[in-house]
Amino acid sequence: MPAGACGGPHRAPAPAPASFAAAGFGGATPPLLRPSAGGLPPCSQRRADFASRDGKLMTLFVCSKILGPHAHPQDPRLELALRVADRIVRELRAD
């Protein structure tokens, strides 16, 4: 069983590659950053989905998974997930 599974010791996250080529993309732009047929990257096309109530709830769920009881204290996503969760909760309460 890999380290970190089932409550075992956590491994440190792998360092980010210096370039797209080092990440295995061979110098090409990663798929999520490539423009689609509509001219915008797919993440920009989904912005309205994330702005909906369902999208906000899905985002809050992802934040809860990052911030949950098994969160590693040195996870670099913790601070951002906490800020996003706080903002989403405020937006949901305002609706």
C-alpha positions, 0 to 999 in steps of 0.5 A: 500500500502506498505511503499516505493511504489509509492514514499512513505517513504522508509523502511530500508533494512532488516539485513542479516541473520547470517547463511543460516539456519536463512535465511530459508535454514535449514542449506543447501547451497542456490540454486544459490551456489550449484554446478550443474551437470556440477560442477560449480555453475549456476552463473559461468556457466553464466559468458560468458552470462554477458560478451557478449554485450547483457549481458553488456547491461542487467547489465547496465539496472540493475545498472540504476534501482538501481541508478535511480531517486528513489534511496534511498541515504542509499542503500548499493548497490549504490557504487557498482552499480556506479562502475559496471556501469562505468566499463560497459560503458567503456567496451561498448565504447571500443568495 
